[in-house]
Amino acid sequence: TFDFTLRTPPAAVLLKLAAGVVKGAMTPATEWVGEVTSAQVREIATKKLPDMNTPDVDQAMRMIEGTARSSGIRVVEE
């Protein structure tokens, strides 16, 4: 017997869908390919919360924001 556990999609995929981009930036430190709002980041963090290392939504949001920066996606305030 074995257990098969389905997880949520990767944060980078959810961020690209929210930003409406096909792929991330080639040089994330200098190039921005899209933007997401903080509300979208909160929604993604809430969706990813069962698979993350923290039970706190604010800490999960900071992790998602880091993934966004690494992908070349800017997080803007509403």
N, CA, C and O atoms as CSV, one atom per row, in Angstrom:
chain,resi,resn,atom,element,x,y,z
A,1,THR,N,N,0.834,-1.186,0.000
A,1,THR,CA,C,0.000,0.000,0.000
A,1,THR,C,C,0.877,1.247,0.000
A,1,THR,O,O,2.052,1.200,0.362
A,2,PHE,N,N,0.287,2.345,-0.408
A,2,PHE,CA,C,1.014,3.610,-0.412
A,2,PHE,C,C,0.017,4.752,-0.272
A,2,PHE,O,O,-1.178,4.587,-0.519
A,3,ASP,N,N,0.517,5.887,0.118
A,3,ASP,CA,C,-0.294,7.094,0.235
A,3,ASP,C,C,0.055,8.038,-0.903
A,3,ASP,O,O,1.229,8.235,-1.219
A,4,PHE,N,N,-0.956,8.613,-1.508
A,4,PHE,CA,C,-0.765,9.564,-2.595
A,4,PHE,C,C,-1.388,10.885,-2.158
A,4,PHE,O,O,-2.609,10.989,-2.042
A,5,THR,N,N,-0.556,11.888,-1.916
A,5,THR,CA,C,-1.025,13.172,-1.416
A,5,THR,C,C,-0.906,14.223,-2.510
A,5,THR,O,O,0.172,14.431,-3.067
A,6,LEU,N,N,-2.005,14.874,-2.812
A,6,LEU,CA,C,-1.982,15.969,-3.775
A,6,LEU,C,C,-1.737,17.274,-3.025
A,6,LEU,O,O,-2.357,17.532,-1.993
A,7,ARG,N,N,-0.849,18.078,-3.540
A,7,ARG,CA,C,-0.506,19.361,-2.928
A,7,ARG,C,C,-1.012,20.491,-3.813
A,7,ARG,O,O,-1.464,20.266,-4.936
A,8,THR,N,N,-0.930,21.695,-3.293
A,8,THR,CA,C,-1.329,22.865,-4.077
A,8,THR,C,C,-0.253,23.155,-5.125
A,8,THR,O,O,0.889,22.721,-4.973
A,9,PRO,N,N,-0.611,23.887,-6.189
A,9,PRO,CA,C,0.391,24.222,-7.205
A,9,PRO,C,C,1.516,25.073,-6.607
A,9,PRO,O,O,1.321,25.707,-5.570
A,10,PRO,N,N,2.681,25.094,-7.243
A,10,PRO,CA,C,3.784,25.923,-6.745
A,10,PRO,C,C,3.403,27.406,-6.732
A,10,PRO,O,O,2.595,27.863,-7.540
A,11,ALA,N,N,4.000,28.137,-5.803
A,11,ALA,CA,C,3.696,29.560,-5.659
A,11,ALA,C,C,4.055,30.334,-6.920
A,11,ALA,O,O,3.346,31.269,-7.291
A,12,ALA,N,N,5.141,29.960,-7.583
A,12,ALA,CA,C,5.552,30.666,-8.794
A,12,ALA,C,C,4.494,30.542,-9.894
A,12,ALA,O,O,4.253,31.494,-10.637
A,13,VAL,N,N,3.876,29.390,-9.992
A,13,VAL,CA,C,2.826,29.191,-11.003
A,13,VAL,C,C,1.611,30.053,-10.672
A,13,VAL,O,O,1.042,30.690,-11.559
A,14,LEU,N,N,1.214,30.078,-9.414
A,14,LEU,CA,C,0.066,30.894,-9.013
A,14,LEU,C,C,0.352,32.385,-9.207
A,14,LEU,O,O,-0.540,33.142,-9.589
A,15,LEU,N,N,1.582,32.806,-8.947
A,15,LEU,CA,C,1.948,34.206,-9.149
A,15,LEU,C,C,1.927,34.583,-10.631
A,15,LEU,O,O,1.453,35.658,-10.997
A,16,LYS,N,N,2.442,33.696,-11.475
A,16,LYS,CA,C,2.427,33.982,-12.916
A,16,LYS,C,C,1.003,34.073,-13.436
A,16,LYS,O,O,0.715,34.920,-14.282
A,17,LEU,N,N,0.111,33.228,-12.956
A,17,LEU,CA,C,-1.293,33.305,-13.359
A,17,LEU,C,C,-1.927,34.616,-12.900
A,17,LEU,O,O,-2.667,35.248,-13.654
A,18,ALA,N,N,-1.641,35.022,-11.669
A,18,ALA,CA,C,-2.211,36.253,-11.132
A,18,ALA,C,C,-1.677,37.481,-11.873
A,18,ALA,O,O,-2.408,38.448,-12.087
A,19,ALA,N,N,-0.404,37.440,-12.260
A,19,ALA,CA,C,0.208,38.577,-12.960
A,19,ALA,C,C,-0.101,38.557,-14.449
A,19,ALA,O,O,0.056,39.572,-15.128
A,20,GLY,N,N,-0.536,37.418,-14.959
A,20,GLY,CA,C,-0.848,37.318,-16.376
A,20,GLY,C,C,0.387,37.251,-17.261
A,20,GLY,O,O,0.373,37.752,-18.385
A,21,VAL,N,N,1.454,36.635,-16.763
A,21,VAL,CA,C,2.677,36.494,-17.543
A,21,VAL,C,C,2.912,35.025,-17.860
A,21,VAL,O,O,2.407,34.137,-17.173
A,22,VAL,N,N,3.685,34.787,-18.910
A,22,VAL,CA,C,3.963,33.416,-19.333
A,22,VAL,C,C,5.153,32.831,-18.587
A,22,VAL,O,O,5.135,31.667,-18.186
A,23,LYS,N,N,6.200,33.657,-18.402
A,23,LYS,CA,C,7.370,33.178,-17.674
A,23,LYS,C,C,7.986,34.328,-16.897
A,23,LYS,O,O,7.704,35.498,-17.155
A,24,GLY,N,N,8.829,33.973,-15.948
A,24,GLY,CA,C,9.464,34.963,-15.101
A,24,GLY,C,C,10.559,35.718,-15.822
A,24,GLY,O,O,10.854,35.441,-16.984
A,25,ALA,N,N,11.160,36.670,-15.132
A,25,ALA,CA,C,12.213,37.507,-15.699
A,25,ALA,C,C,13.520,36.728,-15.810
A,25,ALA,O,O,13.810,35.851,-14.996
A,26,MET,N,N,14.297,37.064,-16.827
A,26,MET,CA,C,15.614,36.452,-16.980
A,26,MET,C,C,16.588,37.010,-15.946
A,26,MET,O,O,17.445,36.281,-15.445
A,27,THR,N,N,16.464,38.297,-15.622
A,27,THR,CA,C,17.276,38.929,-14.587
A,27,THR,C,C,16.329,39.592,-13.592
A,27,THR,O,O,16.007,40.770,-13.747
A,28,PRO,N,N,15.875,38.858,-12.568
A,28,PRO,CA,C,14.847,39.365,-11.664
A,28,PRO,C,C,15.243,40.610,-10.876
A,28,PRO,O,O,14.365,41.370,-10.465
A,29,ALA,N,N,16.529,40.842,-10.654
A,29,ALA,CA,C,16.941,42.000,-9.868
A,29,ALA,C,C,16.784,43.307,-10.641
A,29,ALA,O,O,16.669,44.371,-10.033
A,30,THR,N,N,16.777,43.242,-11.967
A,30,THR,CA,C,16.722,44.466,-12.774
A,30,THR,C,C,15.527,44.529,-13.711
A,30,THR,O,O,15.244,45.590,-14.267
A,31,GLU,N,N,14.826,43.433,-13.900
A,31,GLU,CA,C,13.737,43.375,-14.868
A,31,GLU,C,C,12.445,42.942,-14.162
A,31,GLU,O,O,12.447,41.996,-13.375
A,32,TRP,N,N,11.343,43.644,-14.454
A,32,TRP,CA,C,10.032,43.293,-13.910
A,32,TRP,C,C,9.139,42.876,-15.066
A,32,TRP,O,O,9.001,43.610,-16.045
A,33,VAL,N,N,8.534,41.703,-14.958
A,33,VAL,CA,C,7.684,41.213,-16.052
A,33,VAL,C,C,6.199,41.403,-15.774
A,33,VAL,O,O,5.382,41.304,-16.689
A,34,GLY,N,N,5.839,41.676,-14.518
A,34,GLY,CA,C,4.431,41.844,-14.184
A,34,GLY,C,C,4.260,42.358,-12.770
A,34,GLY,O,O,5.227,42.556,-12.034
A,35,GLU,N,N,2.991,42.571,-12.405
A,35,GLU,CA,C,2.664,43.068,-11.071
A,35,GLU,C,C,1.498,42.280,-10.494
A,35,GLU,O,O,0.614,41.826,-11.220
A,36,VAL,N,N,1.513,42.126,-9.187
A,36,VAL,CA,C,0.385,41.570,-8.445
A,36,VAL,C,C,0.108,42.497,-7.267
A,36,VAL,O,O,1.011,43.179,-6.784
A,37,THR,N,N,-1.117,42.520,-6.816
A,37,THR,CA,C,-1.477,43.350,-5.673
A,37,THR,C,C,-1.274,42.560,-4.386
A,37,THR,O,O,-1.136,41.337,-4.406
A,38,SER,N,N,-1.259,43.272,-3.280
A,38,SER,CA,C,-1.098,42.590,-1.996
A,38,SER,C,C,-2.313,41.707,-1.684
A,38,SER,O,O,-2.185,40.707,-0.978
A,39,ALA,N,N,-3.485,42.071,-2.204
A,39,ALA,CA,C,-4.669,41.226,-2.022
A,39,ALA,C,C,-4.504,39.896,-2.755
A,39,ALA,O,O,-4.908,38.850,-2.249
A,40,GLN,N,N,-3.911,39.940,-3.944
A,40,GLN,CA,C,-3.660,38.707,-4.681
A,40,GLN,C,C,-2.629,37.847,-3.955
A,40,GLN,O,O,-2.746,36.622,-3.926
A,41,VAL,N,N,-1.616,38.491,-3.367
A,41,VAL,CA,C,-0.608,37.757,-2.598
A,41,VAL,C,C,-1.257,37.096,-1.391
A,41,VAL,O,O,-0.941,35.950,-1.074
A,42,ARG,N,N,-2.163,37.802,-0.708
A,42,ARG,CA,C,-2.866,37.225,0.453
A,42,ARG,C,C,-3.701,36.022,0.018
A,42,ARG,O,O,-3.738,35.009,0.718
A,43,GLU,N,N,-4.366,36.124,-1.122
A,43,GLU,CA,C,-5.177,35.017,-1.630
A,43,GLU,C,C,-4.313,33.797,-1.937
A,43,GLU,O,O,-4.688,32.672,-1.608
A,44,ILE,N,N,-3.166,34.016,-2.563
A,44,ILE,CA,C,-2.253,32.918,-2.879
A,44,ILE,C,C,-1.702,32.312,-1.594
A,44,ILE,O,O,-1.616,31.090,-1.473
A,45,ALA,N,N,-1.328,33.155,-0.635
A,45,ALA,CA,C,-0.794,32.661,0.640
A,45,ALA,C,C,-1.834,31.840,1.393
A,45,ALA,O,O,-1.499,30.824,2.001
A,46,THR,N,N,-3.090,32.271,1.357
A,46,THR,CA,C,-4.157,31.520,2.020
A,46,THR,C,C,-4.356,30.168,1.351
A,46,THR,O,O,-4.589,29.164,2.024
A,47,LYS,N,N,-4.264,30.144,0.022
A,47,LYS,CA,C,-4.420,28.890,-0.713
A,47,LYS,C,C,-3.256,27.933,-0.431
A,47,LYS,O,O,-3.462,26.723,-0.335
A,48,LYS,N,N,-2.029,28.471,-0.298
A,48,LYS,CA,C,-0.835,27.665,-0.078
A,48,LYS,C,C,-0.593,27.319,1.394
A,48,LYS,O,O,0.281,26.503,1.688
A,49,LEU,N,N,-1.332,27.909,2.315
A,49,LEU,CA,C,-1.077,27.764,3.745
A,49,LEU,C,C,-0.982,26.315,4.229
A,49,LEU,O,O,-0.112,26.035,5.053
A,50,PRO,N,N,-1.814,25.381,3.775
A,50,PRO,CA,C,-1.667,23.993,4.267
A,50,PRO,C,C,-0.329,23.353,3.916
A,50,PRO,O,O,0.112,22.440,4.614
A,51,ASP,N,N,0.328,23.809,2.852
A,51,ASP,CA,C,1.593,23.210,2.414
A,51,ASP,C,C,2.820,23.974,2.885
A,51,ASP,O,O,3.942,23.569,2.581
A,52,MET,N,N,2.640,25.066,3.617
A,52,MET,CA,C,3.772,25.890,4.024
A,52,MET,C,C,4.215,25.542,5.444
A,52,MET,O,O,3.520,24.827,6.165
A,53,ASN,N,N,5.375,26.053,5.830
A,53,ASN,CA,C,5.964,25.749,7.129
A,53,ASN,C,C,5.446,26.631,8.248
A,53,ASN,O,O,5.939,26.543,9.373
A,54,THR,N,N,4.469,27.477,7.973
A,54,THR,CA,C,3.978,28.395,8.991
A,54,THR,C,C,2.449,28.385,9.031
A,54,THR,O,O,1.806,28.227,7.993
A,55,PRO,N,N,1.873,28.550,10.202
A,55,PRO,CA,C,0.413,28.668,10.278
A,55,PRO,C,C,-0.061,30.119,10.159
A,55,PRO,O,O,-1.265,30.377,10.128
A,56,ASP,N,N,0.884,31.072,10.091
A,56,ASP,CA,C,0.569,32.499,10.067
A,56,ASP,C,C,0.452,33.000,8.630
A,56,ASP,O,O,1.369,32.814,7.830
A,57,VAL,N,N,-0.669,33.633,8.304
A,57,VAL,CA,C,-0.900,34.126,6.940
A,57,VAL,C,C,0.073,35.244,6.593
A,57,VAL,O,O,0.539,35.314,5.456
A,58,ASP,N,N,0.393,36.123,7.545
A,58,ASP,CA,C,1.318,37.223,7.259
A,58,ASP,C,C,2.713,36.710,6.913
A,58,ASP,O,O,3.355,37.226,5.998
A,59,GLN,N,N,3.181,35.706,7.633
A,59,GLN,CA,C,4.483,35.114,7.321
A,59,GLN,C,C,4.429,34.403,5.967
A,59,GLN,O,O,5.389,34.469,5.200
A,60,ALA,N,N,3.340,33.739,5.669
A,60,ALA,CA,C,3.185,33.081,4.367
A,60,ALA,C,C,3.186,34.124,3.248
A,60,ALA,O,O,3.729,33.883,2.170
A,61,MET,N,N,2.575,35.285,3.508
A,61,MET,CA,C,2.587,36.358,2.502
A,61,MET,C,C,4.009,36.823,2.219
A,61,MET,O,O,4.356,37.085,1.067
A,62,ARG,N,N,4.841,36.929,3.262
A,62,ARG,CA,C,6.233,37.335,3.060
A,62,ARG,C,C,6.990,36.307,2.225
A,62,ARG,O,O,7.834,36.673,1.407
A,63,MET,N,N,6.696,35.032,2.424
A,63,MET,CA,C,7.332,33.991,1.616
A,63,MET,C,C,6.906,34.097,0.151
A,63,MET,O,O,7.733,33.962,-0.751
A,64,ILE,N,N,5.621,34.337,-0.080
A,64,ILE,CA,C,5.102,34.470,-1.439
A,64,ILE,C,C,5.686,35.713,-2.102
A,64,ILE,O,O,6.016,35.683,-3.288
A,65,GLU,N,N,5.819,36.818,-1.342
A,65,GLU,CA,C,6.432,38.032,-1.887
A,65,GLU,C,C,7.876,37.780,-2.294
A,65,GLU,O,O,8.331,38.315,-3.306
A,66,GLY,N,N,8.605,36.977,-1.526
A,66,GLY,CA,C,9.972,36.623,-1.887
A,66,GLY,C,C,10.029,35.815,-3.173
A,66,GLY,O,O,10.923,36.007,-3.997
A,67,THR,N,N,9.080,34.920,-3.340
A,67,THR,CA,C,9.003,34.148,-4.577
A,67,THR,C,C,8.688,35.067,-5.754
A,67,THR,O,O,9.215,34.890,-6.852
A,68,ALA,N,N,7.821,36.053,-5.511
A,68,ALA,CA,C,7.481,37.012,-6.572
A,68,ALA,C,C,8.716,37.805,-6.988
A,68,ALA,O,O,8.971,37.967,-8.182
A,69,ARG,N,N,9.487,38.300,-6.018
A,69,ARG,CA,C,10.705,39.049,-6.344
A,69,ARG,C,C,11.680,38.188,-7.124
A,69,ARG,O,O,12.322,38.667,-8.059
A,70,SER,N,N,11.797,36.924,-6.751
A,70,SER,CA,C,12.710,36.010,-7.442
A,70,SER,C,C,12.270,35.715,-8.864
A,70,SER,O,O,13.082,35.345,-9.712
A,71,SER,N,N,10.963,35.884,-9.122
A,71,SER,CA,C,10.415,35.633,-10.456
A,71,SER,C,C,10.367,36.900,-11.304
A,71,SER,O,O,10.045,36.834,-12.490
A,72,GLY,N,N,10.683,38.050,-10.715
A,72,GLY,CA,C,10.619,39.301,-11.457
A,72,GLY,C,C,9.209,39.896,-11.484
A,72,GLY,O,O,8.859,40.638,-12.402
A,73,ILE,N,N,8.411,39.567,-10.478
A,73,ILE,CA,C,7.044,40.090,-10.386
A,73,ILE,C,C,7.005,41.065,-9.216
A,73,ILE,O,O,7.371,40.718,-8.093
A,74,ARG,N,N,6.562,42.279,-9.489
A,74,ARG,CA,C,6.507,43.331,-8.480
A,74,ARG,C,C,5.205,43.238,-7.695
A,74,ARG,O,O,4.140,43.045,-8.282
A,75,VAL,N,N,5.282,43.372,-6.376
A,75,VAL,CA,C,4.106,43.394,-5.513
A,75,VAL,C,C,3.785,44.857,-5.223
A,75,VAL,O,O,4.606,45.576,-4.654
A,76,VAL,N,N,2.579,45.296,-5.619
A,76,VAL,CA,C,2.183,46.687,-5.425
A,76,VAL,C,C,1.066,46.743,-4.399
A,76,VAL,O,O,0.270,45.813,-4.269
A,77,GLU,N,N,1.023,47.847,-3.676
A,77,GLU,CA,C,-0.058,48.081,-2.719
A,77,GLU,C,C,-1.275,48.576,-3.479
A,77,GLU,O,O,-1.150,49.216,-4.523
A,78,GLU,N,N,-2.426,48.283,-2.960
A,78,GLU,CA,C,-3.659,48.667,-3.627
A,78,GLU,C,C,-3.938,50.137,-3.423
A,78,GLU,O,O,-4.943,50.649,-3.915
